[in-house]
Amino acid sequence: MKSKEFEFYVKADLSKYEGKYVAIVEDKVVTFGDNAKEVWEEAKKKFPKKNPMLAKVPRAETFIFNVR
């Protein structure tokens, strides 16, 4: 089962956060930065009863290969 946060991450235009960590709660980026731990802690301060999704937004030049 996919979470609201994952659905948002896949569909949203997060280009302004390229190379940064983002914390997502439901359908919103609630904090972002260069340090994953700090981003997570800030999100938990803002939303202590939620379980934020933490992700690093890839840079435009990042390639993902699927080798079979």
N, C-alpha and C positions, 0 to 999 in steps of 0.2 A: 504494500500500500504506500503510495507516494504522499508525502506531506505537502501542506500548503506552501511551506517554505521552499521545498524542492521545486514545485511547480512554478513558483515565482522566479526562482533562480534560473531555471531553464528558459523561461519566456521573456524575462525583463531585459531591457537594454541597460546593461551595467558597464558600458564602455567608460564612463567617467571614473570608475573604480579600478581600471586596469592595473594589474600588479599589486593590488591591495587586498587585504583580508576584509571581508564583510560579515556582519552578523545580521541575519534575517529573522524577523518574527512575523509570522503569517505572510502578509504580502507587502512587506516594507523593509528596507535596509535601515536598521536602527543605529548602527555605528560602523565605522570602518577605520582602517589604519594599516601600518606596516608590521605591527607586532600582534600575532594571533592571540596570545594570552591576554594582552591588554584589551583587544577588541572583545574577546569573550567576557572578560570581567566587567567591562563597561555595559555590555548588553545585559548581563545578569543583574547589575545594579538597577538598570532602567526597568527590567522586566523579571523580577525575582521568581515569579510563579510560572514563567514560560521556559521552554527549552529552545533557545535560539539555534539556528543552523549557522555554522561557521564555514565559510568557503573562501578560497583565494581566487579572485577573478583573473583569468589568464590574460596575458598581453595579446594584442592582435596578431603578433608574429608567431604565436605558439601553434605548433602543429600537433595533431593527435593522429597517430597511425594505428590502424587495425590490421594486424598481421595474422593471417590464418594459416 
